[in-house]
Amino acid sequence: MRKPRRPMRLLACVVAAPVIAFAALAAFAWPSARLEPRSLPIAVVGSTQTIAPLLVRLEERAGAFDVHVYPDGAAAKRAIEDRQVYGAFVATPTGMTVLTSSAASPLVAQQIVAVAPQLVAHPSADPPVRPAAARPVNIVDVVPADAHDPRGAALSSTVLPLVLTGVLTGLIIATLTVRGLMQMGALIAASAAAGLAAATVVQSWLDVLSGHWIANAAVLGLTVMAISTTVVGLGWLLGRAGQVLGALLMVFVGNPFSGVSAAPELLPQPVGWIGRFLPPGAAAELLRSSAFFGGNGAAEPAIVLSVWAGCGLLLIAEKTLRPRWRSQPVHVAKHVPSIQSVRP
C-alpha cells in the first residue's frame, strides 16, 4: 500500500513559498529601487559658449543622458512634443530655461528640474560663469500631465488592471469549448468591450486622460487583446502550462518592467529595454502618446502590441485549422495506374 503523498506536497508548498516571494519581490521591487537616468534623451540649446559648461557637466554623469543639441528653443520644444526627448536645457548668458514634459513622465520631469541648478555653474568655464544661486532657472512644462492626475498616479494604476483583465479574459475564453473563428471572434469582441469600459472609467469618469476618447479606447482594447490572445495562443501551443506561462509573463515580468510609473530609461538595463517590447510597457507608451501627444511616438508601441495580438491569433488559427487540413482527402488523378496494375 502506497503511503499518502500529502506531506510531500505540503513540504513542496512550504519550499515554494519563499521562492515565489523572492522572485515576485525581485521583479517588482528591484527595478523601482534602482531608478536613475540611463541614456535619457534630453536636449541642449544655446550658443557654443553658453552650452559648453552644460555639456561638461552632463558628460561627467557618464551614461546618464543622451544629449541632443538643437539650434533654438522652438526646435527643442517640437522634439519634446514629438517624443524624441524628455526635456531640454535652454542656456542663455543671463540664466536657463528648463523645458519638461510631465505627461511623458512626471518623475523624469522632476529629475530634470533637480539637475538644472547643478548645470548652471561650472568653475572651469571660460569666461567664469556666475554662481548657480545668482542665475535664475525658469521651468516650462511643454506637455503637462492631466490636471486631475499631475503626478501620473492614476495613469500608472491603469496598467495592472489591464494586464489582469487580459489574462482573465484569455483564461475564461480558453476554458470554453469554442474553437477556431468563434474563439478568435470572442477574444476580439471581449477586448473591444473591455477597452470601451476602461475608457469610460479613466477618461469619462475619472478624467485623467486627454485626447480622443475613441483613440484611447482603441489603445486600451488593443492592450487587452494582445495579452488575452497571447494567453490563449500559448495554451494551444503548450497546453495548460502555456496558459500559466503567458499569465506569469504578463503579470510578473511585463508589469514591473513596463516603467509606467517612471520611464524605461530610468530602469536598470536590460529591464527597461525588455519592458518596451512586452505588452504592458508598450501599452503605457502608446497610451501616453494617444492621450497627451496627439499620437506622436505611437508607431513603435502600436507595432509591438499588434505583433503580440497577431501572433496569438495565428497560434489559435494554426492549431484549430490544422485538423481540417489533415482531414481533407487527397485526390489522385484517375489516369495514374496503380502499382498492382503494373505487371512485368
FENHUKA-V139302 format. One record per helix or strand. SS is the DSSP state (alpha for helix, beta for strand). FROM is the first residue (numbers start at 1). LEN is the number of residues. Records with the same first field share a line. If there is no record, write none. Layout:
SS: FROM-LEN + FROM-LEN
This chain:
alpha: 6-28 + 48-13 + 73-9 + 106-15 + 132-3 + 147-3 + 153-23 + 180-26 + 213-26 + 240-15 + 264-3 + 271-6 + 279-14 + 299-29
beta: 40-6 + 65-6 + 88-5 + 95-6 + 136-6
